[in-house]
Amino acid sequence: METRRLQYLYELHRTGSMRAVADILGATTSTVSQQIAQLTREVGTTLIEPDGRGVRLTPAGRRFAEHARIILSAVDAARLDLDTGAEPSGTVRVAGFATTIRRSLMPIIDDLATHHPQVNIVVLEHEPAEALNKLAADDIDLALTYDYNLAPAQVASDVETLKLWSTEWGLGVRSAHASLLKSQSGQPDASTLFSAFAQHDWIGNSRNIADESVLRLISSMAGFEPTMRHQSDSLDLVEDLILAGLGVGLLPRDRAPRAGLSILPLANPKLELRAFARTRKGRSSWPALALILQRLRESDLVPGTDSRFPT
């Protein structure tokens, strides 16, 4: 039984679509179908069945897909464990958002260049969802992702997670509005604060839904539906839009605001962005990757304020 066929079945279980499997594994839908058909013949049990215009796994197929996940992880672990005592070497592919790349990964790259020149790092800037898809497809070795405490990310069971850092976020508004609000009500909680801007337009993220999810959640607590008029994945542009009176939006509290702009704290509930390092199970014992993860664990760095969270 070829482990590649197990990969086809597991990805079908994970994505639910032959087309998605083909895109992830760089194959055609015909190849996916043929490989799963061959796997069905090998195990002697029906693994998939028609479902409308597509297919779905049978109960036996779902059970076997879980076995496939375990087998694939074990194969990866066995291959990498053969070389765990070796000097770290090789190319580690990393995808993530720019704040963590700049503040957490770049110092490690500088250190490796001096002390472990056999380790090379390829850096790709990607949104969390994009990075996790690449991780699932084995296009990268390490994903640097984020979520909000109020909108936790859903991560596959075959992913290991190392929490890196967290930072408080608030609501960016024009300072004139902030001053008026403070003079009227002191320090409001998050829903009260949001309700004060219910008639304003709101600024979302063009590349990730996490901040929009948070905005809609707190707005619902305040009893209104926010008008998501603008989108940007650049903090500088978010500030420009706010200063131009075009809307309000989320900004990190540790970012020094420009003149005329205030970042109001959120309380009850508090909002935090959380950064993570994620790898596939069975991969973290590879010496080169293990070294980078160890450096990340030892790091006491905090996120920068010169880049928006998704970039």
PATOR-19623 format. One record per residue (C-alpha): residue in one letter; y, x, z. Coordinates in steps of 0.2 Angstrom, whole numbers, plus 2048, in hexadecimal, padded with zeros to 3 digits. Example, Ala and Ser with C-alpha at 12.3 -4.5 7.8 and 13.67 -1.06 7.14 Angstrom:
PATOR-19623
A7EA83E827S7FB844824
end
This chain:
PATOR-19623
M800800800E8118087FBT81F807807R82B8047F9R8237F27F7L8257F080AQ8387F4807Y8397E67FAL8317D9806Y83C7DE814E84C7DD80AL8477CC804H8447C7816R8557CE81BT85F7C780CG8567B8807S8597BB7F4M84F7C57E6R8607C97DEA8677D07EEV8577DB7F0A8597E17DED86B7E57E1I8687EE7F2L8597F87EBG8607FC7DAA8527F27D1T8517E27C6T84B7D17CDS83C7D37C2T8377E37CAV83A7DB7DBS82F7CC7D7Q8217D87D0Q8217E37DFI8207D47EBA8127CD7E0Q8087DD7E1L80B7DE7F4T8047CC7F5R7F57D17ECE7F27E07F7V7F37D6807G7EA7C7800T7F77BA808T8057B0800L8157B8805I8227AE7FCE82479C7F6P8307937EBD84078C7F3G84B7837E7R85078F7D9G84B79E7E4V83E7A37F0R83B7A5802L82E7AE80DT81F7A4814P81C7A5826A80F7B3822G81C7BB818R8297BB826R81C7C3832F8177D0826A82A7D4822E82B7D8835H81C7E4834A8247EB824R8347EF82EI82A7F883CI82080282FL82F807825S83880D835A82881683BV82781F82AD83982582BA83782A83DA827834839R82F83D82AL83E842834D835847844L82C85483AD83C85E83AT84485984AG84486B851A84C873842E85E878841P86986983BS86B86A829G86E85E81AT87A851814V87F84381FR886834816V89382A821A89C81A81DG8A9812828F8BB80D82BA8C881A82AT8CE81983DT8BD81F843I8BB82B835R8CB833839R8CB83384CS8B883584FL8B083D840M8BC849839P8BD854849I8AA854848I8AA85A836D8B686883BD8AA86D849L89B86D83DA8A3877830T8A588583EH895883848H88987A83CP88D87F82AQ87C879824V881867828N88C85E81AI89484D81CV89884180EV8A6834813L8A882380CE8B5817811H8AE805813E8AF7F581CP8A27F282AA8987E581FE8997F1810A89380081BL8857F6823N87F7F1812K87F80380CL87580781CA8687FA819A866800807D86481280DD874817803I87B81F813D875826824L883821830A88E812830L89E81283AT8A380083DY8AD7F5848D8AE7E384EY8B87D985BN8B27D486CL8B77C2867A8AD7C3856P89E7CE859A8957D484AQ8837CF846V8797DF843A8677E083CS8597E3848D8557F483FV8667FB843E869806852T87B80685AL885812863K89580B86AL8A4817868W8B581186ES8BF801870T8D17FD86FE8DC7EE873W8E47E4866G8F37D8867L8FD7CC85CG90A7D4851V91B7CA850R92D7CD84DS9367D385CA9427C585CH9347B985DA92C7C386BS93C7C4875L93F7B1874L92D7AD879K92E7B9888S93F7B188EQ9367A088DS9257A2895G9237B389CQ9117BA897P9077AC88FD8F47AD88CA8ED7AF87BS8EC79C876T8FD79987DL9047A8873F8FB7A2863S902790865A913797865F91079E854A90678F84DQ91378B840H91479D839D9097A482BW8FB7B0831I8F67C0829G8E37C4827N8D97D2820S8D57D380ER8C57DD810N8BD7D6820I8BC7C5829A8BB7CB83BD8CE7CA83FE8CF7B9836S8C07B3841V8CA7B8850L8DA7B084BR8D17A0847L8C87A1858I8D77A3863S8E1796858S8D378985BM8D578C86DA8E878886BG8E4779861F8EA77D850E8E378483FP8EC79483AT8F3795828M8EC7A5822R8F97A9815H8F87BC813Q8EA7C9812S8EC7DC814D8E07EA819S8EF7F681DL8F87F582ED9087FC826L9087ED81AV9047E1829E9137E8831D91E7E6822L9187D4820I91C7D0832L92D7D8831A9317CF821G92E7BE82BL91F7BA820G9137B882FV90A7BF83EG8FA7C8840L8EF7D384AL8F47E584EP8ED7F385AR8F67F486BD8F680786AR8FF80785AA91280B85CP91B7FD854R9297FF848A93B7F984DG93C7E684DL92A7E384FS9207E0860I90E7E0863L90A7D3871P8FB7D487CL8EE7C787CA8E67C188CN8D97B4891P8D17B9885K8D57CB883L8D27D2871E8CA7E386FL8C47EC85FR8B47F5862A8AD804857F89B808855A89081584DR88180D845T87181483DR86080D838K85280E844G84881E843R85582883BS85F82F84AS85283C84DW85784583DP85F855844A86F854839L87284283DA86D844850L87A852851I88884784BL883839856Q883845865R89484B860L89A83985FR893835871E89C844878S8AC840870D8BA83987BL8C583586CV8CE82486AP8D281B85AG8E2820850T8F081484DD8F581983BS8E780F832R8E27FD832F8D17FA83AP8C87F682AT8CE805820
end
